[in-house]
Amino acid sequence: MPMAMRFSSSVASRLVSTASKSASSTAWSLIASRGEVSAAVSSVSDPAQLRSASDDIKELLQKNHCHPILVRLGWHDAGTYDKNIEGWPKRGGANGSLRFDIELKHAANAGLVNALKLLLPVKDKYSRVSYADLFQLASATAIEEAGGPRIPMKYGRVDVSAPDQCPEEGRLPAAGPPSPAGHLRDVFYRMGFTDKEIVALSGAHTLGRARPDRSGWGKPETKYTKDGPGSPGGQSWTVQWLKFDNSYFKDIKERLDDNLLVLPTDATLFEDPHFKIFAEKYARDQGAFFKDYAEAHAKLSNLGAKFDPPEGITLEA
């Protein structure tokens, strides 16, 4: 999952630097000092504030080129969902828990403190938008602003209110497990996804880079990342790593450029016979990829969420 949602937790846990931990503590201090994390569970998000927050996020994206990390933030908040657990919030999912220090420090979330810091001014400005909604709004907006499909989103997610409501570590995918296809199915089936949805969601790696100091994967820099935009460095899956298209599937299939990253969990999309059906389809048909991706992203963004009102809030275009 992007960007990159798939991390080797054992490697990443050894690579989270003192500076990264310090940054996390700084962001946590900023939130705690405002009393936000100890507040009661958020009431329903306000539609007008959601629309205005979306406009501010678009400006943030244009200024900071932060599409990949905002996508990753939304995915990691939602991706802890376990369909086998009924109770909220123990089941995990899109509930805003990733704003808490204890979850930010999970190895797979290395670097996401920077996404939180980017969004804190937006949250300050729009207090009637829950963290859970803000994270998913930022993720969907980043996909759309990068040229991707319109995501059929709904809002009204309720936030958890305390750190003890965060999920345990270890629910997110790893990048280099012994059996990549089996691992992807174990993790994504637990969330209720199909093989088609696993492959479609993997296509979001068309955005972003992996950084060895965060995930243990990728090169420190390549010819495509050494000059940014944004913070330079890392290794991207695609040449135009701020453009959402189907080049991820084309590049993995062709394997012609060693400047581009291919993780074991990427390669298995063309090695596993069931995954390969969809990977081949998306490599040749961007329209089919966009359609399936939009549906899968919307499904991911709703996982485990408790909505107020129960039917959610839909923002008109």
Phi, psi and omega in degrees: 000154188273169352235084358261127180287336181271112180232148170279103186299322182294322178287314185297324182297333179276345187256353178293110187282166176300322179296319179296317179296323178295319179297320179297316179297323179297313180297318179298319179297321179299317181290312184298324182294339179268356178075013187285320186287340180265002181290163177295163179306134186298144172282179181304140177292149181271125183302320181295319179290326176298317180296316180293321177298322177299319178296319179293323178294322177299319177294321178299318180295318180295324183280320190250353181052045188257025181308309185300316185287332176286325174298314182298321180300312180296319180296318184287332175290321182276331191285004176271002185295140176232111183294344182276356178249123186275321190287141172267134005259012183301333181288351182076196179104196188280085184226012177078007184292340183290354176283347183274142185304320184298324179275325176302330183274000172300141186304320182292345181261013180306129178092344183288347173302330180291325176292319179298318180297324178295324186269347182303317178297327178292317178296319178300321184285327184238080185291341180268024171242122181292157175300317181301317177292319181299316180297317181285326175297316180296319181295311181294320180297321180297319178298312183294318182288340177275004179101006181278183182287160173288130182266127180283081187270156166226159186228180186110017180293139178267139178276147163291161188243355184209153181301331182288358175264002178287150177287159176290158179289149174111007182270347183269156183292155173257163184269327186229054179288162180302324179236088187304313181295316179296321180295314179301318180293319179303313185287312186280329173296323177302330178271353178096019181266157176262173176301317179301316181291325177300313181293317180300314180295325178301332181296347176292349174291358170299339174258143165095181185220156169257141180241127183298333180284349179253316187247343186085006182235152176091167178272155178302325175196161175223178179295341180269346185237350189295338180248018182082211008292166188073203179295125182289162173106176183087177178235128182265159175279336184226164180292310179262082191278006170247013179245126180270114177205196182260018182295335176306312182291320179297316184291322178295318181297318186276325179051049185258353188226110182283000171282345182262142185277137170226109177278162175305324179283346170277312183301326184294343179294333177255359180259321178286128186297329180280319175295323187299327179305315183279323179298317177297318180299315183288331178295328182259347186224094182295325179299317178295319177298312181301316181298310182290324179295314182302318180294318181291321178297315180299319178298315178301316185294342181261352186302127174072356186287148170252122186258144174225106005289163185305328180278352179082178181241127178254130179265126178288145180294000000 
